[in-house]
Amino acid sequence: MAEIKCTNCGADLSAPGSVRIAEYHFGRLEVAQQEIVEGPGYIYHREKPDVYTIICNGCKRLVRTLPLHK
């Protein structure tokens, strides 16, 4: 099997722990009438994620962005 290399630093991305996969969520904030001890004063409404990103753990740079499909 051919090894997959990082385009930035040349690290082997097929090794265990060599990549970080991040899922990005987008949303909006709404003001909430809360006391200081109850919460931060806002509510976050999260929307459906639309992309995953693969980041190399060696150089901490973006390797690839992948769209999510249903």
DRENROFI-543294 format. One record per residue: residue number from 1; z, y, x of N, C-alpha, C, O in turn. Coordinates in nm, 4 decimals, always signed. Layout:
<rs>
R kelo      n_z      n_y      n_x     ca_z     ca_y     ca_x      c_z      c_y      c_x      o_z      o_y      o_x
R  NUM        Z        Y        X        Z        Y        X        Z        Y        X        Z        Y        X
...
</rs>
This chain:
<rs>
R kelo      n_z      n_y      n_x     ca_z     ca_y     ca_x      c_z      c_y      c_x      o_z      o_y      o_x
R    1  +0.0000  -0.1167  +0.0836  +0.0000  +0.0000  +0.0000  +0.0000  +0.1243  +0.0890  +0.0756  +0.1317  +0.1859
R    2  -0.0827  +0.2193  +0.0568  -0.0908  +0.3423  +0.1348  +0.0305  +0.4300  +0.1050  +0.0730  +0.4416  -0.0100
R    3  +0.0854  +0.4911  +0.2086  +0.2003  +0.5773  +0.1852  +0.1532  +0.7149  +0.1393  +0.0452  +0.7612  +0.1760
R    4  +0.2359  +0.7780  +0.0592  +0.2062  +0.9100  +0.0048  +0.2758  +1.0115  +0.0938  +0.3957  +0.9993  +0.1189
R    5  +0.2041  +1.1100  +0.1412  +0.2591  +1.2093  +0.2334  +0.2668  +1.3462  +0.1662  +0.1866  +1.3793  +0.0789
R    6  +0.3653  +1.4245  +0.2092  +0.3795  +1.5628  +0.1643  +0.2677  +1.6458  +0.2258  +0.2393  +1.6338  +0.3449
R    7  +0.2051  +1.7291  +0.1455  +0.0959  +1.8127  +0.1960  +0.1465  +1.9268  +0.2832  +0.0687  +1.9868  +0.3572
R    8  +0.2756  +1.9577  +0.2756  +0.3319  +2.0689  +0.3529  +0.3865  +2.0259  +0.4884  +0.3551  +2.0872  +0.5905
R    9  +0.4701  +1.9180  +0.4897  +0.5350  +1.8791  +0.6150  +0.4943  +1.7400  +0.6642  +0.5277  +1.7029  +0.7767
R   10  +0.4231  +1.6628  +0.5824  +0.3775  +1.5310  +0.6238  +0.4789  +1.4197  +0.6072  +0.4568  +1.3089  +0.6562
R   11  +0.5919  +1.4467  +0.5380  +0.6953  +1.3444  +0.5173  +0.6447  +1.2349  +0.4238  +0.5603  +1.2597  +0.3376
R   12  +0.6968  +1.1141  +0.4415  +0.6622  +1.0004  +0.3559  +0.7356  +1.0150  +0.2230  +0.8582  +1.0053  +0.2188
R   13  +0.6614  +1.0382  +0.1142  +0.7217  +1.0604  -0.0168  +0.7516  +0.9315  -0.0923  +0.8102  +0.9353  -0.2005
R   14  +0.7118  +0.8171  -0.0363  +0.7417  +0.6902  -0.1024  +0.8770  +0.6343  -0.0597  +0.9204  +0.5325  -0.1137
R   15  +0.9443  +0.6975  +0.0353  +1.0769  +0.6536  +0.0808  +1.1818  +0.6901  -0.0245  +1.1654  +0.7890  -0.0959
R   16  +1.2895  +0.6114  -0.0349  +1.3952  +0.6429  -0.1305  +1.4592  +0.7789  -0.1014  +1.4911  +0.8100  +0.0134
R   17  +1.4775  +0.8589  -0.2057  +1.5416  +0.9895  -0.1916  +1.4560  +1.0957  -0.1263  +1.5089  +1.1973  -0.0812
R   18  +1.3265  +1.0757  -0.1197  +1.2408  +1.1718  -0.0506  +1.1881  +1.2829  -0.1407  +1.1371  +1.3833  -0.0908
R   19  +1.1994  +1.2670  -0.2718  +1.1517  +1.3708  -0.3637  +1.2592  +1.4047  -0.4652  +1.3497  +1.3257  -0.4923
R   20  +1.2466  +1.5243  -0.5204  +1.3308  +1.5697  -0.6304  +1.2369  +1.6009  -0.7466  +1.1379  +1.6723  -0.7304
R   21  +1.2688  +1.5471  -0.8627  +1.1868  +1.5709  -0.9812  +1.2649  +1.6627  -1.0739  +1.3770  +1.6309  -1.1137
R   22  +1.2056  +1.7764  -1.1080  +1.2724  +1.8751  -1.1915  +1.1972  +1.8900  -1.3231  +1.0742  +1.8899  -1.3269
R   23  +1.2736  +1.9028  -1.4301  +1.2171  +1.9242  -1.5626  +1.2551  +2.0656  -1.6045  +1.3735  +2.0991  -1.6084
R   24  +1.1575  +2.1479  -1.6354  +1.1840  +2.2860  -1.6701  +1.1875  +2.3041  -1.8208  +1.0984  +2.2586  -1.8925
R   25  +1.2918  +2.3713  -1.8677  +1.3049  +2.4033  -2.0090  +1.2925  +2.5542  -2.0254  +1.3384  +2.6310  -1.9408
R   26  +1.2313  +2.5948  -2.1327  +1.2207  +2.7356  -2.1645  +1.2904  +2.7582  -2.2974  +1.3015  +2.6658  -2.3780
R   27  +1.3367  +2.8783  -2.3209  +1.4067  +2.9057  -2.4446  +1.4351  +3.0534  -2.4591  +1.3705  +3.1382  -2.3977
R   28  +1.5348  +3.0818  -2.5430  +1.5704  +3.2211  -2.5667  +1.7202  +3.2311  -2.5883  +1.7850  +3.1340  -2.6274
R   29  +1.7749  +3.3493  -2.5625  +1.9169  +3.3755  -2.5825  +1.9363  +3.4520  -2.7126  +1.8531  +3.5340  -2.7516
R   30  +2.0478  +3.4236  -2.7787  +2.0826  +3.4944  -2.9015  +2.2287  +3.5380  -2.8892  +2.3134  +3.4598  -2.8461
R   31  +2.2579  +3.6613  -2.9265  +2.3940  +3.7142  -2.9184  +2.4815  +3.6398  -3.0187  +2.4417  +3.6176  -3.1331
R   32  +2.6014  +3.6016  -2.9742  +2.6970  +3.5338  -3.0614  +2.8258  +3.6140  -3.0644  +2.8713  +3.6643  -2.9617
R   33  +2.8839  +3.6256  -3.1827  +3.0114  +3.6962  -3.1969  +3.1236  +3.5995  -3.1604  +3.1742  +3.5267  -3.2458
R   34  +3.1623  +3.5994  -3.0316  +3.2649  +3.5097  -2.9813  +3.3685  +3.5875  -2.9025  +3.3390  +3.6908  -2.8423
R   35  +3.4892  +3.5363  -2.9040  +3.5937  +3.5913  -2.8184  +3.5675  +3.5429  -2.6755  +3.4931  +3.4472  -2.6541
R   36  +3.6287  +3.6093  -2.5793  +3.6104  +3.5735  -2.4378  +3.6491  +3.4280  -2.4120  +3.5821  +3.3595  -2.3348
R   37  +3.7556  +3.3802  -2.4749  +3.8021  +3.2431  -2.4516  +3.7177  +3.1384  -2.5238  +3.7277  +3.0198  -2.4923
R   38  +3.6349  +3.1793  -2.6201  +3.5524  +3.0856  -2.6965  +3.4190  +3.0535  -2.6297  +3.3666  +2.9433  -2.6459
R   39  +3.3645  +3.1476  -2.5558  +3.2353  +3.1232  -2.4938  +3.1819  +3.2467  -2.4250  +3.2509  +3.3482  -2.4159
R   40  +3.0578  +3.2385  -2.3760  +3.0013  +3.3482  -2.2969  +2.9503  +3.4668  -2.3792  +2.9155  +3.5700  -2.3216
R   41  +2.9449  +3.4548  -2.5131  +2.8955  +3.5653  -2.5946  +2.7489  +3.5525  -2.6309  +2.6903  +3.6448  -2.6875
R   42  +2.6895  +3.4387  -2.5986  +2.5506  +3.4144  -2.6366  +2.5302  +3.2652  -2.6608  +2.6088  +3.1814  -2.6167
R   43  +2.4231  +3.2352  -2.7318  +2.3825  +3.0968  -2.7576  +2.2414  +3.0808  -2.7015  +2.1550  +3.1655  -2.7239
R   44  +2.2192  +2.9727  -2.6292  +2.0883  +2.9450  -2.5708  +2.0150  +2.8437  -2.6586  +2.0653  +2.7342  -2.6836
R   45  +1.8962  +2.8810  -2.7048  +1.8119  +2.7920  -2.7846  +1.7046  +2.7347  -2.6926  +1.6126  +2.8051  -2.6511
R   46  +1.7177  +2.6071  -2.6617  +1.6259  +2.5426  -2.5685  +1.5030  +2.4911  -2.6422  +1.5130  +2.4329  -2.7502
R   47  +1.3869  +2.5136  -2.5817  +1.2619  +2.4640  -2.6362  +1.2215  +2.3376  -2.5625  +1.2837  +2.3006  -2.4629
R   48  +1.1203  +2.2731  -2.6098  +1.0727  +2.1483  -2.5498  +1.0155  +2.1750  -2.4097  +0.9410  +2.2713  -2.3918
R   49  +1.0494  +2.0911  -2.3096  +0.9935  +2.1103  -2.1764  +0.8434  +2.0835  -2.1765  +0.7946  +2.0025  -2.2554
R   50  +0.7712  +2.1507  -2.0891  +0.6270  +2.1286  -2.0840  +0.5767  +2.0816  -1.9483  +0.4621  +2.0378  -1.9385
R   51  +0.6578  +2.0890  -1.8434  +0.6125  +2.0423  -1.7125  +0.7257  +1.9768  -1.6335  +0.8430  +2.0093  -1.6519
R   52  +0.6890  +1.8858  -1.5472  +0.7758  +1.8304  -1.4440  +0.7226  +1.8805  -1.3111  +0.6018  +1.8990  -1.2958
R   53  +0.8106  +1.9027  -1.2150  +0.7650  +1.9362  -1.0804  +0.8239  +1.8359  -0.9832  +0.9365  +1.7893  -1.0006
R   54  +0.7473  +1.8035  -0.8813  +0.7921  +1.7139  -0.7753  +0.8089  +1.7980  -0.6501  +0.7151  +1.8640  -0.6055
R   55  +0.9303  +1.7953  -0.5930  +0.9642  +1.8763  -0.4763  +1.0027  +1.7841  -0.3619  +1.0804  +1.6905  -0.3806
R   56  +0.9489  +1.8099  -0.2440  +0.9795  +1.7318  -0.1244  +1.1206  +1.7663  -0.0768  +1.1536  +1.8840  -0.0621
R   57  +1.2045  +1.6649  -0.0525  +1.3394  +1.6897  -0.0030  +1.3403  +1.7266  +0.1450  +1.4383  +1.7835  +0.1930
R   58  +1.2338  +1.6957  +0.2179  +1.2276  +1.7294  +0.3596  +1.2090  +1.8773  +0.3842  +1.2827  +1.9371  +0.4626
R   59  +1.1111  +1.9372  +0.3180  +1.0811  +2.0792  +0.3403  +1.1186  +2.1670  +0.2216  +1.1050  +2.2892  +0.2285
R   60  +1.1664  +2.1055  +0.1110  +1.2081  +2.1779  -0.0098  +1.0957  +2.2599  -0.0712  +1.1197  +2.3664  -0.1281
R   61  +0.9723  +2.2098  -0.0594  +0.8579  +2.2817  -0.1161  +0.7936  +2.1997  -0.2260  +0.8076  +2.0775  -0.2304
R   62  +0.7227  +2.2684  -0.3151  +0.6555  +2.2060  -0.4280  +0.5433  +2.1146  -0.3805  +0.4590  +2.1548  -0.3003
R   63  +0.5430  +1.9920  -0.4305  +0.4378  +1.8980  -0.3971  +0.3346  +1.8933  -0.5092  +0.2143  +1.8961  -0.4835
R   64  +0.3822  +1.8863  -0.6341  +0.2906  +1.8738  -0.7456  +0.3597  +1.9111  -0.8759  +0.4805  +1.8917  -0.8897
R   65  +0.2841  +1.9646  -0.9717  +0.3316  +1.9920  -1.1056  +0.2584  +1.8999  -1.2012  +0.1355  +1.8922  -1.1986
R   66  +0.3330  +1.8299  -1.2859  +0.2746  +1.7357  -1.3793  +0.3045  +1.7778  -1.5231  +0.4196  +1.8069  -1.5555
R   67  +0.2034  +1.7815  -1.6098  +0.2288  +1.8171  -1.7494  +0.2917  +1.7011  -1.8240  +0.2673  +1.5852  -1.7907
R   68  +0.3715  +1.7308  -1.9233  +0.4289  +1.6278  -2.0100  +0.3357  +1.6047  -2.1268  +0.2766  +1.6984  -2.1804
R   69  +0.3232  +1.4797  -2.1655  +0.2407  +1.4434  -2.2809  +0.3260  +1.3670  -2.3788  +0.4208  +1.2988  -2.3397
R   70  +0.2926  +1.3781  -2.5073  +0.3639  +1.3016  -2.6096  +0.3184  +1.1598  -2.6109  +0.3675  +1.0800  -2.6907
</rs>
